[in-house]
Every structure is written in structure tokens, then in C-alpha cells.
Amino acid sequence: MSEQRIVTNIENGTVIDHIPAGKGKKIFEILKLDEHDGRTVLLINTFSKKLGRKDVIKVENKEIGEKEINKIALFAPNATISIIRNWEVAEKRKVELPEVIENVASCPNKNCITNSEEMAKSKFVVEKKDPLKLRCWYCEKVFGIEEIM
């Protein structure tokens, strides 16, 4: 059986590949891609030689930045980001989970200063990568990713 392309290539934009199956919807939500004017594709549970199954996101006419990449790293630490320009891959890189994550999510501790002081920006330190555990810089409580996002 010959392989067929399910989704067409994009002229300019971003492809987020190697997302663990089932995590694509969450990444789509946290990046607010439903608000993007260009075409976006969320491919769920497609075949992957490396992962077995994976999700893929294609975003036309948008190059994602570092803050967005940090959000992706929270749910898909082994994802690959490809920036497409004029139908070609202009940049390709693996997502890396930073040791310190700033201004990406709110601390779930209602007593944390980040929830009462406007000037206090959220900041988390990665305590453990698998499963992901983050420690709030201010209140020092440790949370799983599902508690934070």
C-alpha cells in the first residue's frame, strides 16, 4: 500500500511534530490557535515510526516564539518545531524544557503572592522531568503539570 499525504504542505508557518498522542488538543488550546486567522490543522493519532502514534499541528502564516515553545515543552518535551518559509524548512529544532519557566502558567496555590500581587510574575523551577513536577519560585509548593495548566 502506498503512503498518502493526509495534510498538504504549508507555504509559510510552523509545524509542531512528535507530539505524544492525545496531547495535541491541549497544546492547540494553550497556544490559542483557535483564535489564529490562518489555517490550522490538528492531526490526532497519526502513525509514527518512533512513537507508534503521535499528534501533529500545522499553523499557516505564524512563526511561534520562545514563550510558546516553552508552553509546548510542558506537554511535549520531545516535540520538533519546524519553521516553514516559501514551502521549505527554514529552521528545525527540538523542544527543550527550560530549567526555569516564567510567565507561562499561574501558580495553583491561592495563597501564593503571584495570585495577589499584580507585579509578581509566575515562575516555576523544574523539579522532575518525568513525570513533570514544577516548584513555584515564590511559595515553593510542587505541582504536576495538570494542576498548573
ABEGO torsion letter per residue (X at the ends): XBBBBABBBBABEBBBBGBBBGAAAAAAAAAGAAABABBBBBBBGBBBAAAGBBBBBBBBGBBBBAAAAAAAAAABAABBBBBBBGGBBABBBBBBBBABBBGABBBABAABAAAABAABBBBBBBABAOBBBBBBAAAGBBBBAAAAX
